[in-house]
Amino acid sequence: MNEGSLTVLEEMQIGHRYLHPPAVGVVDGPERLNQRRVSFVGVPKLRCLLLDNFPYRCTAPSLTTLRLYGVAIETCVDLLFECAGIIDFECRRPNVSDNGIDYPLQATKAVVKKQLRLFEWDFDFANAEWYNDFYTCIRMPRLQRMRLTNIDADPSPFPPSLLTFLESVSSTLKRLTLVTFRVTDSQDVNDIFACVPRIEHLVVEERGNATYSCYREILQALNLLRLYLKHLPP
């Protein structure tokens, strides 16, 4: 591909199979995240980028759509914070070091993503303290669709800080998907969905002890157009 062709490129997919060595990005240790920074600034019309196990930090400020699979969490956060015009953001199975997430957020000023409409993230609540800071520093005033997946081997309880995060997007949120959270009773259910009274499409894939009856009252209070409940006993 010559340099001129990059100036008109709008969509790009990069998978680890095209990189050397091929295992980089799916292992822990120094090779999990190469500190070399890849810049996409020379691709001015690039709007959609898919990275699969991409092991480098990168810069791509023009993006509107990001799909990240198995990418180091530091790169995921870099791109989310950097792309001012991001509309759709998807982060699946982020690669986290065995030593936890080394991306300090305590001193980070609030990052406002004014254009963001879709936010999908696979969370690892073994790093709950880091995520508490993350929820505090990110703002999504126009978010419409959200998917949150708990990827812990043992489903964790729904953290209070995540309730605050949901409440912060409640005025615009229309579609919500929650996957593999441990919800135990009616009070948990009420606490969660009281935060998002305007949702119209709801998907819940449970791994807790809550039954369908725990959801009945709150579901009657919501003006749902579409509902999907999975793994719920009667």
C-alpha positions in Angstrom: 0.0 0.0 0.0 1.5 3.3 -1.0 1.5 6.4 1.1 -1.0 8.2 -1.1 -3.6 5.5 -0.6 -3.6 6.0 3.1 -4.9 9.5 2.8 -8.3 8.2 1.6 -8.5 5.1 3.9 -11.7 5.2 6.1 -11.7 1.8 7.7 -8.9 -0.4 9.0 -8.6 -3.8 10.7 -5.4 -5.1 12.3 -5.2 -8.5 13.9 -2.3 -10.1 15.9 -1.8 -12.7 13.2 -0.3 -10.0 11.0 2.2 -8.9 13.6 5.5 -10.4 14.7 5.7 -12.2 17.0 2.1 -13.5 16.7 1.7 -14.2 20.4 2.4 -10.6 21.5 -0.7 -9.1 23.1 -2.1 -12.3 24.5 0.6 -12.9 27.1 1.5 -11.2 30.3 4.9 -9.6 31.1 6.9 -7.1 29.1 5.6 -8.4 25.8 1.9 -7.8 26.8 2.2 -4.1 25.9 5.0 -2.8 23.7 5.6 0.9 24.7 6.3 1.8 21.1 3.5 4.1 19.9 1.9 3.6 16.6 0.4 6.7 15.0 -2.5 6.8 12.6 -2.3 10.6 12.2 -1.1 10.1 8.7 -4.5 8.5 7.8 -6.6 11.6 8.1 -9.9 10.1 6.9 -9.7 7.0 9.1 -13.0 6.7 11.0 -13.4 3.1 11.9 -10.6 1.0 13.4 -10.7 -2.6 14.6 -7.7 -3.9 16.6 -7.4 -7.6 17.5 -4.7 -8.4 20.2 -2.8 -5.3 19.0 0.2 -5.0 21.4 1.1 -1.3 20.9 0.0 2.0 22.3 -1.4 4.1 19.5 -2.7 7.5 18.5 -5.7 7.9 16.2 -7.6 11.1 17.0 -9.9 11.1 13.9 -11.8 8.0 14.8 -15.6 7.7 15.3 -15.8 3.9 15.7 -13.5 1.7 17.7 -13.7 -2.1 18.1 -11.0 -3.5 20.4 -10.5 -7.2 21.1 -7.9 -8.5 23.5 -6.1 -5.2 23.4 -4.1 -4.0 26.4 -6.3 -1.9 28.7 -3.9 1.0 28.6 -4.4 1.3 24.9 -8.2 1.0 25.2 -8.2 3.9 27.7 -5.8 6.0 25.6 -8.0 5.7 22.6 -11.3 6.3 24.4 -9.9 9.5 26.1 -8.1 10.8 23.0 -10.7 10.4 20.3 -12.8 13.6 20.6 -15.4 12.5 18.0 -15.8 8.9 19.1 -19.4 7.7 18.6 -19.2 3.9 18.9 -16.7 2.3 21.4 -16.4 -1.4 22.0 -13.8 -3.0 24.2 -14.0 -6.8 24.5 -11.7 -8.9 26.8 -9.2 -6.2 27.5 -5.7 -7.5 28.2 -4.8 -6.8 31.8 -1.5 -7.6 33.5 -1.4 -10.1 36.3 -0.2 -7.2 38.4 -3.4 -5.2 37.8 -4.1 -2.1 35.7 -1.1 0.3 35.6 -3.0 3.4 34.4 -3.3 6.1 37.1 -6.5 8.0 37.0 -6.7 9.7 40.4 -5.3 13.0 39.0 -7.2 12.7 35.7 -9.6 15.6 35.0 -13.1 14.6 33.9 -13.1 13.4 30.3 -16.3 14.3 28.5 -17.2 12.2 25.4 -19.9 14.5 23.9 -20.5 12.4 20.8 -20.4 8.9 22.3 -23.6 7.0 21.6 -22.6 3.3 22.1 -20.3 2.1 24.9 -19.5 -1.6 25.3 -16.9 -2.8 27.8 -15.9 -6.1 29.4 -15.0 -5.4 33.0 -12.8 -7.3 35.3 -13.9 -6.4 38.8 -10.8 -7.9 40.4 -9.6 -4.4 39.6 -12.6 -2.7 41.3 -10.6 0.2 42.8 -9.3 1.3 39.4 -12.8 1.1 37.9 -14.1 3.3 40.7 -11.7 6.0 39.4 -12.6 5.3 35.8 -16.4 5.8 36.5 -15.5 9.1 38.2 -13.5 10.6 35.4 -15.6 9.7 32.4 -18.7 11.6 31.2 -21.0 10.5 28.4 -23.8 13.0 28.2 -25.4 11.7 25.1 -25.0 7.9 25.5 -27.9 5.9 24.1 -26.7 2.2 24.2 -24.6 0.5 26.8 -23.4 -3.1 27.2 -21.5 -4.1 30.4 -20.0 -7.6 30.8 -18.4 -8.9 33.9 -15.6 -11.3 32.8 -14.6 -12.5 36.3 -14.5 -16.3 36.6 -16.8 -15.9 39.6 -19.5 -13.3 39.0 -19.0 -10.3 41.3 -21.8 -8.3 43.0 -23.0 -5.2 41.2 -20.6 -2.5 42.7 -22.2 0.7 44.1 -19.8 2.8 42.0 -21.3 1.3 38.8 -24.8 2.3 40.0 -23.5 5.9 40.1 -22.1 5.5 36.6 -25.4 4.2 35.3 -27.2 7.1 36.9 -24.9 9.6 35.2 -26.1 8.4 31.8 -29.7 7.8 32.7 -31.2 10.9 31.0 -30.3 9.6 27.5 -29.7 5.8 27.9 -32.3 3.8 25.8 -30.7 0.4 25.5 -28.9 -1.5 28.3 -27.3 -5.0 28.3 -25.9 -6.5 31.5 -24.0 -9.8 31.2 -22.8 -12.1 34.0 -23.4 -9.9 37.1 -24.4 -11.5 40.4 -27.7 -10.0 41.4 -29.1 -11.7 44.5 -32.5 -10.3 45.4 -35.3 -7.7 44.6 -33.4 -4.9 46.3 -30.4 -5.4 44.0 -32.7 -5.3 41.0 -34.5 -2.2 42.2 -31.2 -0.4 42.9 -30.0 -1.1 39.4 -33.0 -0.2 37.4 -34.0 2.8 39.5 -30.9 4.4 38.0 -32.1 4.0 34.4 -35.8 4.8 34.3 -35.9 5.7 30.6 -34.5 2.6 29.1 -36.6 1.0 26.3 -34.6 -2.1 25.4 -33.2 -4.3 28.2 -31.1 -7.5 28.1 -30.0 -9.2 31.3 -27.9 -12.4 31.3 -27.8 -13.4 35.0 -25.4 -15.4 37.1 -26.8 -14.6 40.5 -29.7 -15.9 42.7 -32.3 -13.4 41.5 -35.5 -15.0 40.0 -37.8 -13.6 37.5 -40.2 -12.6 40.3 -37.5 -10.3 41.6 -37.6 -8.4 38.4 -41.4 -8.3 37.9 -42.2 -5.1 39.9 -39.4 -3.0 38.4 -40.1 -4.2 34.9 -43.7 -3.1 35.2 -42.5 0.4 36.1 -40.3 0.6 33.0 -41.6 1.6 29.6 -39.9 -1.2 27.8 -40.3 -1.9 24.1 -38.0 -5.0 24.1 -37.0 -7.3 26.9 -34.7 -10.4 27.1 -33.9 -12.2 30.3 -31.5 -15.1 30.2 -30.6 -17.7 32.9 -33.3 -16.5 35.3 -35.3 -19.1 37.2 -39.1 -18.4 37.6 
